[in-house]
Amino acid sequence: GSQEDSPGGTGEPHSPMSGSDAIDHLRSRLMHAEDGEQRLKVELTALRDSHAALQSQVKMALLSEASDEGEIRREMQSLRVNLKSERDIRCSLEEQTTASEQLVRELRAESIAL
């Protein structure tokens, strides 16, 4: 006796699916799809979170870069101020030197005249 087609068709692939089998099959596929969708939602949430984290990191980097630029700008400004005051001091020193040289010349001339 060969056991090829057992009567009643219980679950062999080539037996046609009964109505309740088809519904069960669809139900399990739907459950799989819902599981997949749930996993995707979780992954999407994680992606959104990491994206938000990245965005805030970029924002922080840009802010610190801007503050660095501001710091550099302030330092440049103070350097300019220092240079200007140095220049002013040098100019007044040169004027004083010129004046004292002039005074020395006048004093020499007077001492020679004496």
Secondary structure, DSSP 8 states (H G I E B T S, - for coil): ---SS-TT--S-TTS---HHHHHHHHHHHHHHHHHHHHHHHHHHHHHHHHHHHHHHHHHHHHHHHHHHHHHHHHHHHHHHHHHHHHHHHHHHHHHHHHHHHHHHHHHHHHHHH-
